[in-house]
Amino acid sequence: MADEVILLDFWPSPFGIRVRIALAEKGIKYEYIEEDLMSMKKSPLLLGMNPVHKKSPVLIHNGKPICESLIAVQYIDEVWNDRSPLLPSDPYQRSQALFWAAYVDNKIYAILRNICVKKGEEQEVAKKEFIETLKLLEGQLGDKSYFGGDKFGYVDISLIPFYGRFKAVEIFGNIDIESECPKFIVWAKRCMKIESVFKSLPDQDKLYEFIVEMRKKLGIE
């Protein structure tokens, strides 16, 4: 019997993009169900599958829900472990990948959001923290092609979805990211050449327009 895989997702979500990339890396066919979180109308399926947080993405495998994007990516790697490993097999290297992915999870989204939807001092603080965070990640990347070495993997999947928002960040934050963090941009462009990545990330212009509309709803424009 074939696996039934469903992904409940919202197209601009960097968290959902993580799961889409992981599924594509593994070559897993799945049903995509769009959840329009901007409308605030959450489907009964989403509420039933994620009754705690009531948000997407939710990966549903043979009727069982897996919530939270990094947990879903790890689950995908463990279940379909016969192809394209995403996490290192070495326990120490694995622990480091989990650490840095959690760091990304706890830092990047909130910073990017504050740059795009805040003004004045709050935005300036977010801009400073953003560049400091990217420089720290550049240090962790070092001279490697990807965060885990020569192969695209778990930490890259945790981070690359946010690259789609960089156009909006540069415009609203008046930042030249490439001049500040050139090594990071080289890494991002390398990732964007990977089929699972460029087919999963929405166009930057489309994401920019989405953020413009979000700013209008928040009364910023």
Z-matrix of the N, CA and C atoms (Angstrom, degrees):
N
C 1 1.465
C 2 1.524 1 109.37
N 3 1.329 2 116.44 1 131.41
C 4 1.465 3 120.97 2 -177.86
C 5 1.525 4 110.68 3 -73.05
N 6 1.329 5 115.29 4 149.89
C 7 1.461 6 120.04 5 175.12
C 8 1.522 7 109.89 6 -67.16
N 9 1.322 8 115.85 7 139.45
C 10 1.457 9 121.02 8 171.22
C 11 1.528 10 107.41 9 -100.85
N 12 1.310 11 115.91 10 116.82
C 13 1.468 12 121.40 11 -177.57
C 14 1.523 13 108.74 12 -122.83
N 15 1.316 14 115.69 13 125.88
C 16 1.465 15 122.48 14 179.37
C 17 1.524 16 107.78 15 -127.57
N 18 1.322 17 116.37 16 140.87
C 19 1.461 18 120.39 17 174.45
C 20 1.518 19 109.18 18 -122.08
N 21 1.325 20 115.92 19 118.82
C 22 1.464 21 122.18 20 171.31
C 23 1.518 22 106.99 21 -90.22
N 24 1.331 23 116.42 22 123.63
C 25 1.462 24 118.21 23 -168.94
C 26 1.525 25 109.65 24 -154.33
N 27 1.324 26 114.92 25 167.22
C 28 1.468 27 123.77 26 175.71
C 29 1.520 28 106.22 27 -126.21
N 30 1.321 29 118.33 28 123.86
C 31 1.464 30 121.43 29 -163.87
C 32 1.529 31 115.96 30 -52.26
N 33 1.365 32 121.17 31 -38.03
C 34 1.471 33 117.74 32 -178.45
C 35 1.523 34 114.61 33 -84.17
N 36 1.316 35 117.65 34 -2.21
C 37 1.466 36 120.97 35 -173.06
C 38 1.525 37 111.79 36 -67.88
N 39 1.329 38 117.96 37 119.50
C 40 1.474 39 119.48 38 175.90
C 41 1.523 40 111.44 39 -65.02
N 42 1.326 41 116.22 40 -24.98
C 43 1.459 42 120.05 41 179.98
C 44 1.531 43 110.18 42 -73.38
N 45 1.321 44 115.96 43 -41.35
C 46 1.454 45 119.56 44 175.68
C 47 1.520 46 111.87 45 -66.55
N 48 1.326 47 116.56 46 -35.13
C 49 1.467 48 120.49 47 179.04
C 50 1.523 49 110.29 48 -60.63
N 51 1.322 50 117.10 49 -36.76
C 52 1.475 51 120.30 50 176.35
C 53 1.532 52 110.79 51 -54.41
N 54 1.312 53 115.45 52 -48.13
C 55 1.462 54 119.97 53 -177.29
C 56 1.519 55 110.39 54 -66.97
N 57 1.333 56 116.58 55 -40.48
C 58 1.471 57 120.09 56 178.45
C 59 1.524 58 110.94 57 -60.68
N 60 1.328 59 116.96 58 -42.84
C 61 1.469 60 120.39 59 179.23
C 62 1.529 61 110.28 60 -63.15
N 63 1.328 62 116.40 61 -45.35
C 64 1.470 63 119.84 62 -178.59
C 65 1.527 64 110.85 63 -61.70
N 66 1.315 65 117.43 64 -43.36
C 67 1.465 66 120.85 65 178.47
C 68 1.523 67 110.64 66 -62.97
N 69 1.334 68 116.13 67 -40.91
C 70 1.466 69 119.91 68 179.25
C 71 1.523 70 111.33 69 -66.71
N 72 1.342 71 116.81 70 -40.56
C 73 1.466 72 120.49 71 178.13
C 74 1.538 73 111.10 72 -59.00
N 75 1.321 74 115.63 73 -36.10
C 76 1.466 75 120.31 74 -178.79
C 77 1.536 76 112.64 75 -87.06
N 78 1.331 77 116.12 76 -8.87
C 79 1.462 78 119.29 77 -178.08
C 80 1.518 79 113.14 78 70.79
N 81 1.332 80 117.36 79 33.10
C 82 1.460 81 122.45 80 -177.73
C 83 1.523 82 110.31 81 -90.97
N 84 1.314 83 116.61 82 125.23
C 85 1.462 84 121.04 83 174.57
C 86 1.522 85 108.97 84 -80.72
N 87 1.323 86 115.67 85 140.89
C 88 1.458 87 118.98 86 -177.50
C 89 1.522 88 110.14 87 -153.29
N 90 1.312 89 114.72 88 161.69
C 91 1.469 90 121.16 89 174.81
C 92 1.524 91 108.38 90 -94.03
N 93 1.322 92 115.47 91 129.21
C 94 1.463 93 120.58 92 -179.96
C 95 1.528 94 108.54 93 -101.10
N 96 1.316 95 116.87 94 127.03
C 97 1.461 96 122.13 95 176.43
C 98 1.518 97 108.46 96 -120.67
N 99 1.318 98 116.16 97 117.12
C 100 1.462 99 121.74 98 -177.96
C 101 1.522 100 111.24 99 -77.78
N 102 1.323 101 114.87 100 131.24
C 103 1.467 102 122.40 101 174.77
C 104 1.521 103 107.71 102 -113.97
N 105 1.329 104 117.62 103 111.27
C 106 1.464 105 120.88 104 -178.26
C 107 1.526 106 109.05 105 -81.96
N 108 1.326 107 115.37 106 90.45
C 109 1.455 108 119.58 107 -175.54
C 110 1.518 109 112.96 108 -72.79
N 111 1.329 110 117.28 109 -18.95
C 112 1.462 111 119.59 110 178.04
C 113 1.525 112 111.62 111 -69.58
N 114 1.322 113 116.81 112 -27.02
C 115 1.465 114 120.45 113 -179.70
C 116 1.525 115 111.90 114 -79.33
N 117 1.332 116 115.45 115 -13.45
C 118 1.470 117 122.66 116 -178.83
C 119 1.531 118 112.45 117 67.51
N 120 1.330 119 117.56 118 6.94
C 121 1.464 120 121.15 119 176.91
C 122 1.528 121 108.16 120 -95.43
N 123 1.297 122 116.20 121 100.23
C 124 1.456 123 121.22 122 -177.10
C 125 1.524 124 109.70 123 -92.03
N 126 1.317 125 114.88 124 134.61
C 127 1.455 126 119.36 125 -175.08
C 128 1.521 127 111.01 126 -69.77
N 129 1.334 128 117.29 127 153.91
C 130 1.466 129 120.32 128 174.73
C 131 1.532 130 111.98 129 -57.94
N 132 1.353 131 116.15 130 -33.32
C 133 1.468 132 119.03 131 179.07
C 134 1.523 133 110.81 132 -64.65
N 135 1.337 134 117.14 133 -44.82
C 136 1.469 135 120.76 134 178.85
C 137 1.523 136 110.65 135 -62.88
N 138 1.335 137 116.74 136 -45.38
C 139 1.467 138 120.54 137 -178.95
C 140 1.526 139 111.38 138 -64.44
N 141 1.330 140 115.66 139 -33.43
C 142 1.460 141 119.22 140 178.91
C 143 1.512 142 113.08 141 -75.63
N 144 1.344 143 116.03 142 -34.15
C 145 1.456 144 120.04 143 -176.74
C 146 1.536 145 112.74 144 -86.77
N 147 1.317 146 117.08 145 -23.40
C 148 1.467 147 120.25 146 177.21
C 149 1.527 148 109.36 147 -134.49
N 150 1.323 149 117.55 148 68.23
C 151 1.466 150 120.23 149 -176.16
C 152 1.520 151 113.79 150 -70.88
N 153 1.319 152 118.06 151 -16.07
C 154 1.468 153 120.62 152 -178.24
C 155 1.528 154 110.37 153 -79.22
N 156 1.339 155 117.27 154 -58.48
C 157 1.468 156 120.85 155 -176.52
C 158 1.532 157 113.19 156 -97.57
N 159 1.332 158 116.24 157 -20.81
C 160 1.474 159 121.47 158 176.87
C 161 1.527 160 112.20 159 57.54
N 162 1.341 161 116.35 160 41.92
C 163 1.456 162 119.69 161 -178.95
C 164 1.524 163 109.85 162 -144.65
N 165 1.327 164 114.08 163 159.53
C 166 1.462 165 119.98 164 175.82
C 167 1.533 166 108.51 165 -97.78
N 168 1.351 167 116.40 166 163.52
C 169 1.460 168 127.55 167 8.25
C 170 1.526 169 112.30 168 -83.00
N 171 1.315 170 113.71 169 152.70
C 172 1.456 171 120.93 170 170.15
C 173 1.526 172 106.76 171 -131.35
N 174 1.318 173 115.50 172 124.69
C 175 1.455 174 121.73 173 173.43
C 176 1.525 175 107.62 174 -92.53
N 177 1.322 176 116.71 175 128.31
C 178 1.463 177 120.98 176 179.15
C 179 1.523 178 107.63 177 -115.73
N 180 1.306 179 116.36 178 115.82
C 181 1.469 180 122.29 179 -178.50
C 182 1.521 181 108.92 180 -115.99
N 183 1.329 182 115.37 181 112.20
C 184 1.464 183 121.63 182 -178.13
C 185 1.529 184 111.62 183 51.33
N 186 1.338 185 114.47 184 43.79
C 187 1.458 186 121.21 185 174.97
C 188 1.511 187 115.34 186 85.42
N 189 1.343 188 117.54 187 -3.91
C 190 1.464 189 120.53 188 -177.81
C 191 1.533 190 109.89 189 -106.68
N 192 1.346 191 118.15 190 129.46
C 193 1.467 192 120.90 191 -176.44
C 194 1.523 193 112.82 192 -84.86
N 195 1.321 194 114.81 193 142.37
C 196 1.466 195 122.41 194 171.38
C 197 1.522 196 105.73 195 -123.34
N 198 1.325 197 117.10 196 114.90
C 199 1.465 198 122.46 197 -176.59
C 200 1.528 199 110.56 198 -104.16
N 201 1.326 200 115.04 199 159.99
C 202 1.460 201 125.22 200 -177.95
C 203 1.531 202 109.84 201 75.36
N 204 1.322 203 115.62 202 124.66
C 205 1.461 204 121.14 203 -167.63
C 206 1.522 205 114.19 204 -62.70
N 207 1.322 206 118.53 205 -43.84
C 208 1.467 207 119.49 206 -178.41
C 209 1.520 208 111.46 207 -67.67
N 210 1.330 209 116.59 208 -34.80
C 211 1.462 210 120.15 209 175.81
C 212 1.521 211 109.51 210 -66.15
N 213 1.336 212 116.80 211 -40.33
C 214 1.463 213 120.85 212 179.05
C 215 1.528 214 111.38 213 -64.21
N 216 1.336 215 117.16 214 -41.23
C 217 1.468 216 120.45 215 178.78
C 218 1.528 217 110.19 216 -64.12
N 219 1.326 218 116.43 217 -42.46
C 220 1.464 219 120.09 218 178.19
C 221 1.536 220 110.62 219 -64.49
N 222 1.318 221 116.42 220 -39.77
C 223 1.464 222 121.27 221 177.83
C 224 1.533 223 110.74 222 -61.47
N 225 1.323 224 116.17 223 -46.34
C 226 1.466 225 121.23 224 178.59
C 227 1.527 226 110.39 225 -57.60
N 228 1.326 227 115.49 226 -42.72
C 229 1.465 228 119.64 227 -178.59
C 230 1.523 229 111.35 228 -65.58
N 231 1.321 230 116.84 229 -37.29
C 232 1.461 231 120.27 230 -177.26
C 233 1.526 232 112.35 231 -78.10
N 234 1.321 233 117.64 232 -36.76
C 235 1.460 234 120.67 233 -177.81
C 236 1.531 235 110.95 234 -74.26
N 237 1.319 236 116.61 235 -45.44
C 238 1.457 237 121.04 236 -179.93
C 239 1.536 238 108.50 237 -103.42
N 240 1.336 239 114.34 238 63.15
C 241 1.468 240 121.03 239 -171.45
C 242 1.529 241 113.35 240 -86.57
N 243 1.320 242 116.78 241 6.81
C 244 1.462 243 120.30 242 -179.06
C 245 1.521 244 112.83 243 -91.82
N 246 1.334 245 116.99 244 2.40
C 247 1.461 246 119.90 245 -176.72
C 248 1.529 247 110.88 246 -153.01
N 249 1.312 248 116.82 247 146.29
C 250 1.475 249 124.99 248 172.36
C 251 1.525 250 113.14 249 41.63
N 252 1.335 251 119.06 250 67.50
C 253 1.469 252 120.22 251 179.44
C 254 1.523 253 111.97 252 -59.86
N 255 1.318 254 115.74 253 136.84
C 256 1.469 255 121.69 254 -177.80
C 257 1.524 256 111.74 255 -101.94
N 258 1.315 257 117.36 256 -30.89
C 259 1.459 258 122.61 257 178.25
C 260 1.523 259 109.81 258 -108.31
N 261 1.335 260 117.20 259 146.05
C 262 1.472 261 119.68 260 178.01
C 263 1.518 262 111.46 261 -64.52
N 264 1.321 263 116.40 262 150.81
C 265 1.466 264 120.55 263 176.20
C 266 1.525 265 111.59 264 -81.28
N 267 1.339 266 116.79 265 -27.20
C 268 1.464 267 120.79 266 178.41
C 269 1.528 268 109.79 267 -67.41
N 270 1.343 269 118.28 268 128.15
C 271 1.469 270 120.75 269 -174.91
C 272 1.530 271 113.91 270 -57.98
N 273 1.336 272 117.19 271 -40.98
C 274 1.460 273 118.21 272 -178.98
C 275 1.524 274 110.99 273 -68.56
N 276 1.319 275 116.92 274 -47.54
C 277 1.462 276 120.12 275 179.11
C 278 1.527 277 111.00 276 -61.20
N 279 1.309 278 115.81 277 -35.65
C 280 1.464 279 120.39 278 177.65
C 281 1.529 280 110.31 279 -64.53
N 282 1.330 281 116.00 280 -42.75
C 283 1.469 282 119.79 281 179.14
C 284 1.521 283 111.20 282 -62.19
N 285 1.329 284 116.53 283 -37.00
C 286 1.458 285 119.93 284 179.70
C 287 1.526 286 110.97 285 -69.48
N 288 1.322 287 116.86 286 -39.98
C 289 1.468 288 120.08 287 177.22
C 290 1.522 289 110.96 288 -62.34
N 291 1.325 290 117.14 289 -42.35
C 292 1.462 291 120.86 290 178.19
C 293 1.524 292 111.15 291 -64.68
N 294 1.329 293 116.39 292 -38.72
C 295 1.467 294 120.76 293 178.94
C 296 1.529 295 111.14 294 -61.93
N 297 1.339 296 116.43 295 -50.50
C 298 1.461 297 119.39 296 -175.04
C 299 1.527 298 112.52 297 -71.08
N 300 1.318 299 117.02 298 -32.34
C 301 1.463 300 119.17 299 175.04
C 302 1.530 301 110.58 300 -66.03
N 303 1.323 302 116.43 301 -39.44
C 304 1.470 303 120.35 302 176.91
C 305 1.528 304 110.32 303 -65.83
N 306 1.324 305 116.81 304 -37.13
C 307 1.468 306 120.77 305 177.02
C 308 1.528 307 109.97 306 -60.29
N 309 1.322 308 116.04 307 -47.55
C 310 1.467 309 120.60 308 177.68
C 311 1.526 310 110.00 309 -58.33
N 312 1.325 311 115.83 310 -45.13
C 313 1.465 312 121.39 311 -177.59
C 314 1.518 313 111.73 312 -59.72
N 315 1.313 314 116.22 313 -38.19
C 316 1.462 315 120.99 314 -175.35
C 317 1.524 316 113.72 315 -83.35
N 318 1.342 317 117.91 316 -15.81
C 319 1.460 318 120.16 317 -171.29
C 320 1.530 319 114.51 318 -113.74
N 321 1.321 320 117.21 319 -52.88
C 322 1.457 321 120.47 320 -160.81
C 323 1.521 322 114.00 321 -66.77
N 324 1.331 323 118.45 322 -48.41
C 325 1.464 324 120.17 323 -173.86
C 326 1.522 325 111.46 324 -60.16
N 327 1.323 326 117.30 325 -46.55
C 328 1.468 327 120.65 326 -177.94
C 329 1.525 328 111.23 327 -63.41
N 330 1.330 329 116.50 328 -39.27
C 331 1.465 330 119.79 329 179.16
C 332 1.524 331 110.68 330 -64.90
N 333 1.338 332 116.52 331 -47.48
C 334 1.466 333 119.91 332 -178.87
C 335 1.524 334 110.87 333 -62.45
N 336 1.300 335 116.42 334 -40.41
C 337 1.460 336 120.06 335 179.16
C 338 1.535 337 110.63 336 -62.08
N 339 1.326 338 116.95 337 -43.80
C 340 1.464 339 119.62 338 -179.12
C 341 1.525 340 112.39 339 -65.52
N 342 1.324 341 117.19 340 -33.27
C 343 1.468 342 119.67 341 176.13
C 344 1.519 343 110.15 342 -66.22
N 345 1.324 344 116.76 343 -38.99
C 346 1.466 345 121.40 344 -174.21
C 347 1.522 346 113.72 345 -82.09
N 348 1.333 347 118.24 346 -28.35
C 349 1.471 348 118.51 347 -172.95
C 350 1.529 349 113.97 348 -120.31
N 351 1.337 350 117.62 349 -1.00
C 352 1.460 351 119.46 350 178.21
C 353 1.527 352 110.05 351 -107.49
N 354 1.303 353 115.40 352 166.89
C 355 1.469 354 121.44 353 177.24
C 356 1.520 355 109.42 354 -132.79
N 357 1.327 356 114.87 355 168.85
C 358 1.450 357 120.57 356 172.92
C 359 1.515 358 114.15 357 62.61
N 360 1.329 359 115.80 358 -137.53
C 361 1.461 360 121.52 359 -173.29
C 362 1.525 361 111.82 360 -63.31
N 363 1.337 362 116.54 361 -38.77
C 364 1.469 363 118.98 362 179.97
C 365 1.523 364 111.18 363 -60.99
N 366 1.326 365 115.88 364 -41.25
C 367 1.459 366 118.88 365 178.58
C 368 1.525 367 111.43 366 -68.03
N 369 1.323 368 117.09 367 -40.02
C 370 1.466 369 120.16 368 179.76
C 371 1.524 370 111.71 369 -62.79
N 372 1.326 371 115.86 370 -40.15
C 373 1.473 372 120.11 371 177.37
C 374 1.526 373 109.71 372 -62.90
N 375 1.342 374 116.97 373 -42.51
C 376 1.461 375 121.04 374 -179.73
C 377 1.522 376 111.10 375 -65.22
N 378 1.327 377 117.24 376 -40.11
C 379 1.473 378 121.20 377 179.02
C 380 1.528 379 111.09 378 -61.97
N 381 1.310 380 116.01 379 -44.71
C 382 1.463 381 120.65 380 179.47
C 383 1.529 382 110.25 381 -63.25
N 384 1.327 383 116.30 382 -44.09
C 385 1.461 384 120.60 383 -179.40
C 386 1.526 385 110.71 384 -66.35
N 387 1.313 386 116.82 385 -35.55
C 388 1.459 387 121.39 386 179.97
C 389 1.525 388 111.12 387 -62.15
N 390 1.319 389 116.80 388 -49.74
C 391 1.460 390 120.07 389 -179.81
C 392 1.522 391 110.91 390 -65.20
N 393 1.322 392 117.13 391 -40.43
C 394 1.467 393 120.28 392 177.72
C 395 1.528 394 110.80 393 -61.39
N 396 1.326 395 116.65 394 -39.97
C 397 1.465 396 121.16 395 -179.65
C 398 1.523 397 110.98 396 -67.11
N 399 1.337 398 116.70 397 -43.39
C 400 1.463 399 119.74 398 178.70
C 401 1.525 400 111.27 399 -63.93
N 402 1.327 401 117.06 400 -39.18
C 403 1.462 402 120.07 401 178.71
C 404 1.528 403 111.07 402 -65.82
N 405 1.333 404 116.73 403 -37.48
C 406 1.459 405 120.20 404 175.65
C 407 1.530 406 110.44 405 -63.00
N 408 1.326 407 116.26 406 -42.11
C 409 1.463 408 120.37 407 178.63
C 410 1.526 409 111.06 408 -67.98
N 411 1.314 410 116.90 409 -35.11
C 412 1.471 411 119.93 410 174.59
C 413 1.535 412 110.40 411 -59.92
N 414 1.312 413 115.54 412 -41.03
C 415 1.467 414 119.53 413 178.52
C 416 1.513 415 111.56 414 -63.20
N 417 1.325 416 116.28 415 -39.42
C 418 1.465 417 120.37 416 178.38
C 419 1.535 418 110.62 417 -69.08
N 420 1.318 419 117.38 418 -35.70
C 421 1.467 420 121.25 419 178.18
C 422 1.524 421 110.67 420 -66.45
N 423 1.331 422 116.02 421 -40.95
C 424 1.466 423 120.36 422 179.34
C 425 1.525 424 111.35 423 60.10
N 426 1.309 425 116.64 424 -134.09
C 427 1.457 426 122.13 425 -179.88
C 428 1.525 427 112.52 426 -97.52
N 429 1.317 428 116.95 427 9.69
C 430 1.461 429 120.98 428 -178.78
C 431 1.535 430 110.49 429 -76.57
N 432 1.318 431 116.45 430 155.07
C 433 1.467 432 120.36 431 175.64
C 434 1.527 433 110.80 432 -70.80
N 435 1.334 434 115.57 433 -39.94
C 436 1.456 435 122.06 434 179.50
C 437 1.521 436 108.14 435 -133.47
N 438 1.318 437 117.23 436 169.11
C 439 1.462 438 119.55 437 -173.82
C 440 1.521 439 112.56 438 -64.25
N 441 1.338 440 116.67 439 -27.77
C 442 1.453 441 118.69 440 178.81
C 443 1.512 442 114.11 441 -93.97
N 444 1.324 443 117.08 442 -0.11
C 445 1.465 444 120.48 443 -178.27
C 446 1.513 445 111.59 444 130.23
N 447 1.332 446 116.00 445 -127.30
C 448 1.454 447 120.58 446 -177.45
C 449 1.521 448 113.16 447 -88.89
N 450 1.337 449 117.16 448 -7.22
C 451 1.459 450 120.42 449 -174.92
C 452 1.521 451 111.03 450 -120.15
N 453 1.327 452 115.31 451 135.23
C 454 1.457 453 123.42 452 174.20
C 455 1.523 454 109.39 453 -58.17
N 456 1.360 455 116.19 454 131.67
C 457 1.458 456 117.91 455 -175.25
C 458 1.517 457 114.62 456 -152.05
N 459 1.312 458 114.92 457 -152.73
C 460 1.474 459 123.21 458 -168.12
C 461 1.526 460 113.24 459 -60.28
N 462 1.319 461 118.00 460 -48.01
C 463 1.468 462 120.24 461 -178.56
C 464 1.531 463 110.23 462 -66.77
N 465 1.320 464 116.98 463 -40.15
C 466 1.467 465 120.33 464 177.33
C 467 1.527 466 110.50 465 -59.88
N 468 1.343 467 116.16 466 -43.42
C 469 1.463 468 120.62 467 179.22
C 470 1.524 469 110.96 468 -63.44
N 471 1.329 470 117.06 469 -35.16
C 472 1.468 471 120.27 470 -179.85
C 473 1.528 472 111.78 471 -67.82
N 474 1.329 473 116.64 472 -28.72
C 475 1.465 474 121.30 473 -169.58
C 476 1.526 475 114.72 474 -103.70
N 477 1.326 476 118.31 475 -39.67
C 478 1.462 477 120.34 476 -170.85
C 479 1.531 478 113.92 477 -61.59
N 480 1.342 479 121.52 478 -28.93
C 481 1.462 480 118.61 479 179.11
C 482 1.529 481 114.61 480 -58.24
N 483 1.334 482 117.50 481 -26.34
C 484 1.462 483 120.80 482 -178.89
C 485 1.530 484 111.96 483 -74.39
N 486 1.324 485 117.23 484 -16.84
C 487 1.461 486 121.07 485 -179.51
C 488 1.532 487 110.81 486 -60.50
N 489 1.315 488 116.76 487 -29.71
C 490 1.462 489 119.94 488 179.35
C 491 1.517 490 113.62 489 -61.35
N 492 1.327 491 117.45 490 -21.55
C 493 1.464 492 121.73 491 -178.16
C 494 1.533 493 113.22 492 -93.90
N 495 1.314 494 115.82 493 1.35
C 496 1.459 495 118.37 494 -174.59
C 497 1.526 496 112.75 495 -66.35
N 498 1.328 497 118.75 496 -33.31
C 499 1.468 498 120.32 497 177.72
C 500 1.526 499 109.64 498 -60.14
N 501 1.321 500 116.88 499 -46.88
C 502 1.463 501 120.79 500 179.38
C 503 1.522 502 111.13 501 -63.08
N 504 1.323 503 116.23 502 -40.63
C 505 1.466 504 120.66 503 179.78
C 506 1.530 505 110.29 504 -63.15
N 507 1.313 506 117.22 505 -42.41
C 508 1.471 507 120.44 506 -179.73
C 509 1.523 508 111.04 507 -65.44
N 510 1.339 509 116.86 508 -39.82
C 511 1.466 510 120.13 509 -178.26
C 512 1.524 511 111.08 510 -72.48
N 513 1.315 512 117.76 511 -52.15
C 514 1.465 513 120.49 512 -175.62
C 515 1.523 514 112.42 513 -75.61
N 516 1.326 515 116.41 514 -27.16
C 517 1.464 516 119.28 515 -179.44
C 518 1.512 517 113.77 516 -98.27
N 519 1.343 518 115.79 517 -6.14
C 520 1.469 519 120.69 518 -177.05
C 521 1.527 520 110.81 519 52.54
N 522 1.348 521 114.48 520 55.62
C 523 1.462 522 122.18 521 -178.06
C 524 1.520 523 109.29 522 -123.25
N 525 1.317 524 117.12 523 138.70
C 526 1.459 525 122.11 524 170.07
C 527 1.528 526 106.51 525 -102.60
N 528 1.323 527 115.97 526 92.90
C 529 1.463 528 120.39 527 -172.32
C 530 1.517 529 111.38 528 -64.02
N 531 1.325 530 117.26 529 -39.93
C 532 1.463 531 119.87 530 -175.93
C 533 1.524 532 111.91 531 -64.45
N 534 1.331 533 117.32 532 -37.14
C 535 1.464 534 119.27 533 179.00
C 536 1.526 535 111.30 534 -71.13
N 537 1.325 536 116.83 535 -30.20
C 538 1.466 537 121.19 536 179.96
C 539 1.529 538 111.98 537 -80.84
N 540 1.327 539 116.17 538 -39.35
C 541 1.470 540 120.76 539 -173.72
C 542 1.529 541 109.90 540 -137.17
N 543 1.332 542 117.55 541 68.28
C 544 1.470 543 120.77 542 -174.41
C 545 1.526 544 113.54 543 -62.47
N 546 1.336 545 116.93 544 -37.21
C 547 1.472 546 119.61 545 -178.35
C 548 1.525 547 110.75 546 -64.96
N 549 1.323 548 115.95 547 -36.15
C 550 1.460 549 119.98 548 178.78
C 551 1.520 550 110.97 549 -64.10
N 552 1.328 551 116.56 550 -42.12
C 553 1.469 552 120.73 551 -178.81
C 554 1.526 553 110.36 552 -68.43
N 555 1.323 554 117.89 553 -36.51
C 556 1.471 555 120.72 554 175.50
C 557 1.532 556 109.38 555 -60.13
N 558 1.322 557 116.61 556 -44.52
C 559 1.468 558 121.02 557 177.26
C 560 1.529 559 110.50 558 -60.41
N 561 1.341 560 117.05 559 -46.61
C 562 1.463 561 120.76 560 -177.70
C 563 1.533 562 111.04 561 -61.67
N 564 1.317 563 116.65 562 -43.58
C 565 1.468 564 120.03 563 179.96
C 566 1.528 565 111.02 564 -66.39
N 567 1.320 566 116.71 565 -32.77
C 568 1.466 567 120.36 566 175.99
C 569 1.535 568 109.69 567 -65.24
N 570 1.333 569 115.89 568 -43.96
C 571 1.466 570 119.95 569 178.47
C 572 1.527 571 111.37 570 -62.94
N 573 1.332 572 116.68 571 -36.78
C 574 1.456 573 120.30 572 -176.91
C 575 1.524 574 113.02 573 -68.19
N 576 1.313 575 117.61 574 -11.80
C 577 1.464 576 120.83 575 175.97
C 578 1.532 577 112.17 576 -83.65
N 579 1.320 578 116.73 577 -9.73
C 580 1.460 579 122.07 578 179.94
C 581 1.523 580 108.74 579 -82.08
N 582 1.314 581 116.85 580 130.55
C 583 1.469 582 121.27 581 -172.77
C 584 1.526 583 112.52 582 -57.21
N 585 1.325 584 117.09 583 -43.59
C 586 1.470 585 119.65 584 -178.23
C 587 1.521 586 111.84 585 -62.70
N 588 1.330 587 116.49 586 -26.90
C 589 1.459 588 120.92 587 -178.82
C 590 1.529 589 110.92 588 -83.03
N 591 1.339 590 117.20 589 -55.22
C 592 1.466 591 117.62 590 -173.82
C 593 1.525 592 112.22 591 -68.08
N 594 1.347 593 117.81 592 -21.92
C 595 1.458 594 119.43 593 176.36
C 596 1.530 595 112.20 594 -83.94
N 597 1.328 596 117.04 595 -14.82
C 598 1.465 597 120.90 596 -177.87
C 599 1.525 598 113.14 597 -98.28
N 600 1.338 599 117.10 598 -29.91
C 601 1.465 600 119.86 599 -178.03
C 602 1.531 601 111.08 600 -81.71
N 603 1.336 602 117.52 601 130.14
C 604 1.466 603 119.60 602 173.55
C 605 1.520 604 110.64 603 -64.74
N 606 1.315 605 116.16 604 157.39
C 607 1.456 606 122.02 605 177.04
C 608 1.531 607 110.17 606 -59.30
N 609 1.333 608 116.85 607 139.90
C 610 1.469 609 120.64 608 -178.30
C 611 1.522 610 111.95 609 -61.91
N 612 1.328 611 118.26 610 -35.22
C 613 1.463 612 120.70 611 178.32
C 614 1.526 613 110.80 612 -65.16
N 615 1.336 614 116.00 613 -40.58
C 616 1.459 615 119.84 614 178.41
C 617 1.525 616 110.77 615 -65.24
N 618 1.328 617 117.00 616 -40.21
C 619 1.460 618 120.48 617 177.29
C 620 1.525 619 111.29 618 -66.55
N 621 1.326 620 115.93 619 -37.70
C 622 1.467 621 119.56 620 177.74
C 623 1.531 622 110.20 621 -61.07
N 624 1.345 623 116.85 622 -45.47
C 625 1.458 624 120.23 623 179.43
C 626 1.521 625 111.36 624 -63.69
N 627 1.317 626 116.98 625 -35.65
C 628 1.458 627 120.87 626 176.76
C 629 1.532 628 110.51 627 -62.42
N 630 1.324 629 116.74 628 -42.94
C 631 1.465 630 120.80 629 -179.49
C 632 1.529 631 110.61 630 -69.52
N 633 1.332 632 117.21 631 -35.20
C 634 1.470 633 120.60 632 174.47
C 635 1.529 634 109.98 633 -58.52
N 636 1.329 635 116.34 634 -46.08
C 637 1.459 636 120.16 635 179.46
C 638 1.522 637 111.09 636 -64.91
N 639 1.328 638 116.84 637 -38.05
C 640 1.467 639 120.60 638 177.84
C 641 1.532 640 110.30 639 -62.88
N 642 1.338 641 116.19 640 -41.77
C 643 1.470 642 120.27 641 178.64
C 644 1.530 643 110.81 642 -62.11
N 645 1.323 644 117.00 643 -38.60
C 646 1.469 645 120.83 644 178.59
C 647 1.520 646 110.97 645 -63.92
N 648 1.341 647 116.43 646 -42.16
C 649 1.451 648 120.35 647 179.45
C 650 1.528 649 111.89 648 -65.30
N 651 1.323 650 114.96 649 -29.36
C 652 1.472 651 120.28 650 178.22
C 653 1.523 652 112.54 651 -85.45
N 654 1.336 653 116.13 652 -1.70
C 655 1.463 654 120.82 653 179.20
C 656 1.508 655 114.49 654 77.25
N 657 1.354 656 117.17 655 23.15
C 658 1.475 657 120.56 656 -178.57
C 659 1.515 658 110.74 657 -88.01
N 660 1.329 659 117.63 658 -37.66
C 661 1.471 660 120.25 659 -178.07
C 662 1.517 661 110.04 660 -77.33
